[in-house]
Amino acid sequence: MYQGLREYFDFYNFDRPHQSLGYRTPEETYSNFSDTFPPPG
């Protein structure tokens, strides 16, 4: 069961385009997030 969930989450976050993200994947949308908002310090 865990393997199936893992595969689904990988698909959902890395392969499936999301309408709310402009038909990009979450990975595409947030991969540069740390460049945009560097950690404090």
Backbone bond lengths (Angstrom), bond angles and torsions (degrees), N, CA, C in turn:
res aa  C-N    CA-C-N  psi(-1)  N-CA   C-N-CA  omega(-1)  CA-C   N-CA-C  phi
1 M - - - 1.440 - - 1.527 111.27 -
2 Y 1.341 117.23 -43.96 1.454 119.78 -178.87 1.522 111.87 -62.95
3 Q 1.324 116.81 -36.04 1.468 120.42 178.53 1.525 110.40 -63.31
4 G 1.327 116.91 -41.68 1.456 120.94 178.30 1.516 111.95 -63.88
5 L 1.330 116.97 -41.46 1.467 120.29 176.64 1.519 111.05 -64.70
6 R 1.307 116.10 -42.31 1.471 120.76 179.08 1.533 110.63 -58.99
7 E 1.326 115.85 -45.49 1.459 120.25 179.32 1.531 111.28 -63.20
8 Y 1.324 116.79 -40.44 1.461 119.99 179.12 1.529 110.88 -65.27
9 F 1.337 117.20 -45.50 1.465 119.70 179.92 1.518 111.79 -63.58
10 D 1.318 116.91 -38.06 1.469 119.86 175.64 1.520 110.37 -62.25
11 F 1.323 117.06 -45.11 1.462 120.84 177.52 1.526 110.18 -61.04
12 Y 1.318 117.49 -47.07 1.466 123.28 -175.88 1.527 110.99 -61.77
13 N 1.319 118.04 -39.95 1.458 121.44 -174.56 1.525 114.68 -91.65
14 F 1.342 117.71 -24.44 1.460 119.61 -172.96 1.526 114.34 -116.02
15 D 1.333 118.52 -20.11 1.464 120.18 -174.51 1.525 114.20 -121.65
16 R 1.318 118.18 -25.80 1.461 121.38 -172.33 1.522 110.42 -92.17
17 P 1.340 117.94 118.64 1.460 120.09 175.24 1.536 110.46 -69.18
18 H 1.316 116.29 143.51 1.458 122.49 -179.09 1.529 108.99 -114.12
19 Q 1.310 116.49 129.73 1.458 121.19 -179.67 1.529 110.80 -58.17
20 S 1.324 117.05 -43.14 1.465 120.61 -176.99 1.528 113.19 -67.48
21 L 1.324 117.08 -14.17 1.469 121.24 178.79 1.522 111.36 -106.73
22 G 1.325 116.16 22.05 1.462 119.86 179.93 1.510 112.22 70.60
23 Y 1.312 116.34 34.22 1.472 123.63 179.99 1.524 112.31 60.75
24 R 1.325 114.74 32.64 1.462 121.21 170.87 1.520 107.72 -109.03
25 T 1.310 115.99 162.60 1.463 119.81 175.88 1.529 108.54 -82.39
26 P 1.337 118.24 158.42 1.459 119.29 174.60 1.534 111.95 -57.23
27 E 1.315 116.75 -37.05 1.468 120.13 178.96 1.522 110.64 -61.72
28 E 1.326 117.85 -43.91 1.464 121.07 178.25 1.520 110.99 -64.49
29 T 1.314 116.44 -39.03 1.461 121.12 -176.59 1.518 112.24 -70.79
30 Y 1.317 116.80 -42.62 1.458 120.40 -171.50 1.518 114.59 -105.65
31 S 1.322 118.43 4.38 1.471 119.58 -177.48 1.520 112.09 -65.61
32 N 1.325 118.22 -29.14 1.465 121.57 179.03 1.518 112.08 -101.15
33 F 1.314 117.27 13.74 1.455 121.53 -177.40 1.521 111.65 -58.45
34 S 1.324 118.30 -41.69 1.465 120.70 -178.86 1.517 111.33 -68.43
35 D 1.340 118.22 -26.69 1.463 120.65 175.80 1.523 110.63 -71.51
36 T 1.326 115.86 -35.49 1.454 121.46 -178.22 1.530 110.93 -75.72
37 F 1.316 116.17 -40.83 1.458 122.00 -178.78 1.524 109.02 -125.19
38 P 1.326 117.61 82.12 1.471 119.07 -179.13 1.532 110.39 -65.58
39 P 1.324 117.14 152.97 1.458 119.93 178.76 1.533 110.65 -63.89
40 P 1.317 116.86 149.43 1.476 119.04 179.30 1.512 111.14 -65.35
41 G 1.289 114.84 151.61 1.458 116.75 175.64 1.424 112.39 134.54
